[in-house]
Amino acid sequence: MMARLRTPGAFGAGAVVYGPEVPVPENAPVQDRPLGAIGRHPARSPAPGR
């Protein structure tokens, strides 16, 4: 399932749902682990204006 969600265009032209898995430390907070699994860096801030 995760491979399909990471495939560009699987949900329409240009749509990428999840990026490559981002490693998180073993002692990371519980909410950071799923963020890393779906390709979001837990410490990253949103771009200005978002």
C-alpha positions in Angstrom: 0.0 0.0 0.0 2.7 2.5 0.9 4.5 1.9 -2.4 1.4 2.8 -4.3 0.9 6.0 -2.2 4.5 7.0 -3.1 4.1 6.4 -6.8 3.8 9.7 -8.7 0.5 9.9 -10.7 -1.1 6.9 -8.9 -4.0 9.2 -7.8 -4.0 11.5 -10.9 -1.6 13.5 -13.0 1.2 15.0 -10.9 -0.3 13.8 -7.6 2.2 12.4 -5.0 0.6 11.5 -1.7 3.6 10.5 0.3 7.3 11.0 -0.1 10.2 8.6 0.7 10.4 7.6 4.4 12.3 10.0 6.6 14.4 8.5 9.3 13.6 9.5 12.9 15.6 8.8 16.1 14.7 5.7 18.1 13.7 8.0 21.0 11.5 10.3 18.8 8.1 11.3 20.2 5.2 9.0 19.1 3.7 11.6 16.7 7.0 12.0 14.9 7.2 8.3 13.9 4.2 8.2 11.5 5.3 11.6 10.1 8.6 10.1 9.1 6.9 7.0 7.7 4.9 9.1 5.3 7.8 11.2 4.2 7.4 14.3 6.3 10.3 15.6 8.4 8.9 16.2 11.9 11.2 19.2 12.6 10.5 21.0 9.4 8.4 24.2 9.6 5.9 25.1 6.9 7.0 27.5 4.2 6.2 31.2 5.0 2.8 32.1 3.8 1.3 28.7 4.2 
